[in-house]
Amino acid sequence: MTDTTETGPGALAGPVSDEQFVDALPKVELHVHLEGSMLPGTVLALARRHQVDDIPTTEAALREWYAFKDFNHFLEVYRTAVKVLRDEDDFALLARETALGLAAQNVRYAEIYFTPYIHAMRGVPIEDVFAGVERGRAEAYAATGIDIRWITDIPGGLPGADMRMVAERTVEYATTYGGTGVIGIGVGGAEVGVPRPQFAEAFAAARQAGLRSIPHAGETSGARTVWDSIEHLGADRIGHGIRSLDDPALIERLRTDRIPLDVSPTSNLRTGVVADYASHPLPTLIAEGVPVSLNSDDPPMFGTTLRDEYLHALRDLGLSRATVAELAAAAVHHSFLTPDRKEALLAEQRAAVAAALAAEG
Ligand SMILES: O=c1[nH]cnc2c1ncn2[C@@H]1O[C@H](CO)[C@@H](O)[C@H]1O
């Protein structure tokens, strides 16, 4: 369990800092990539252990490597970085560290993307990938009580790949090896030149098997990709979706059908799809009544954490504490937790907000 003696509601008295406010809020993370969560020290250690030589060898060089020229450059670096993941132990370590890092931020539940195909295509036995991530998930749960679930993700736009085959394989992996850990199917990576309708059959098969549909769309391409994700992939939520604002009819659809967008502001800045915090569309999406939550995406690669995203929302996006608390509650509502677990978490969030207000008197 997270230690609540310092950050819990009871500890606050007097003015409450933004950090104290954010730390006291029990949080849910809905959009974070496992492979994009490798800590710098872990990337360096695994690269050394497996003698992967096209990876920077110091933390400073790694930080420079993570200065992305644009979204495609980000994807290139991402596909190179994952080469350090070679065996079951690597995946167990990554899953455990990622979950523990979230637990340390008072995150209680997370739905985490990972992309089995990009490991299988490098020759990592797929059984080892799943055994590893499941082991790490169990270890983190035993240590902290954090509950994580997987969204297996189809890598959109792999250079030279037959996308339908990649999609079919990903669904097959998820349904064969996923056990109880996998709750959803996604598609990520490139959007431009990767029309979503080609994934309709794969998504239908996954949904048939009980998985939720959580595609990326409207991050690097426009409203069309979001429409396609709703109409052809049966999207339960949309990863990013910020370009939905290009089309008022789509905004209306998201609002009335309550299709949530999982928004990651710092990611959008670091991949160059949004210029700066001041022009980030999250406040507009909230004002339009679109269901949204706040997420970290690929935290070490983007120099952020979920905690930082909440702080940026307060300080750089101009959102009030009340609105930020609503975003935290929205993440609970938009998650695939059971209704009673949602109720319990929402009650804890309300208690944390009330305690912060009471402390300030
Ligand atoms: O912010 C993101 N947007 C889109 N795709 C992403 C992002 N972060 C990681 N990926 C990953 O890039 C893979 C391609 O090989 C995708 O499958 C996806 O998991």
The ligand as an ORCA input file, in Angstrom:
! r2SCAN-3c Opt
* xyz 0 1
  O       2.221      8.454    -27.770
  C       2.095      7.476    -28.530
  N       1.307      7.541    -29.610
  C       1.180      6.503    -30.494
  N       1.828      5.352    -30.352
  C       2.650      5.208    -29.302
  C       2.802      6.240    -28.370
  N       3.663      5.804    -27.429
  C       4.043      4.572    -27.744
  N       3.443      4.196    -28.887
  C       3.732      2.891    -29.449
  O       4.372      2.940    -30.689
  C       4.223      1.633    -31.198
  C       4.808      1.551    -32.570
  O       5.812      0.637    -32.703
  C       2.750      1.466    -31.003
  O       2.177      0.275    -31.156
  C       2.522      2.060    -29.627
  O       2.416      1.139    -28.576
*
